[in-house]
Amino acid sequence: MAKLVSSTVEPTAIGIDVIKNGSVRLLCRWDVREIEVEDEMAGTHTEYEYAEKVIWWALPSPAYLERRGSRQVLTDAGRVYLASAESEILGWAMAAGV
């Protein structure tokens, strides 16, 4: 189930959290709304509310990853792939979050 999250930082639609065994754990966010929050100490400030679902996404090509030391990291091609698949990834996350 998707959870409702609030943050003082404007979210990106897809955030990369962890890379492991050829897959990435993604923080998928949608329905982003700006809200004004009143705090008696700090006054009024902007926060963002949004739905978020954490999913694992398998990368379809080993060219999307490279090893640096003991860690796997995305290559430029991997970043391009995730950007090009953003609508598919978000659609899957939204369906999984229902």
N, C-alpha and C positions, 0 to 999 in steps of 0.2 A: 504494500500500500504506500502511496506517495505521502510524504509528510509536508505540512505547512511550515515554512522556515522564515525567520526574519533576520535581517542582517543590516549593518550600517554600510556595507560595501556593495556596490552594484554588481550583481552576479553576471557571469557569462552563461550562455545556454548550456555549454558542456565544459566541465572542468575535469582535468586528468588528475586522479588521486593516486593510484598505484599502478605499476606495470609489473606483471609477473607471469611467467610461463607463456609468453606470446599473447597475453590478454591485457586489457587495461580496465581498471575500475574507474568508472566515470560517474561524476556528479551531474545529473541531468536536471535542468531547471526550466520551468515554463510558468506562464501566467504571472509574470513579474509585475508587481504594482508598487508604485512609490507611495509611501504614507508619511504623514507628519506626526511625530511623536513628541508629546510635551513632557518634559522632565523638570520638576521643580528646582533642581540644582543647576542644570545646564541650559534650561530654556527649551525651545523647539528645535528639533533636528529631523532630517530625512532618514527614513529606513526603507528597506525593500522587503516585501512579503512575496513569497513564491512557493510553488509546489516543487518538491525535489524528490527524486528517486535515484538511488545508487544502484548501478548495474555493472556487470562484467561484460565486456565486449571483446570477442575474439578477433584478432587482427588477421586478415586473410593472406598476408604475405610476410615472410621473414625479412624482406627488405624494409619493412616499416620499423624494425628494431635494430639496435646495435648494443653491444655489451661495452660498458665502461667500468672496468674493475669487476666487481661482483654484481653490478646492477645492470638491468636492461633499461634503455632509454629510447624514446621515439626518435626516429630520423626525421629529416625534413619531409621525406615522402610519406611517413606515417602521419605527420601533422596535416599534410595536404589531404590524405585519405580521410581522416576524421572530419575535417572541415567539409569535404565533399559529401560525406555520408551523414551530416548533421541532422537533416530532416528525418531520415530513416531511423537514426539512433533515438532521436527525441520521440518519434512515433512509437517505437518499441517500448521506451521507458514509460510513456504515458499509458500505454495499454497494460504494461506490467504493474503500474501503480494504481490501477482501478480496483 
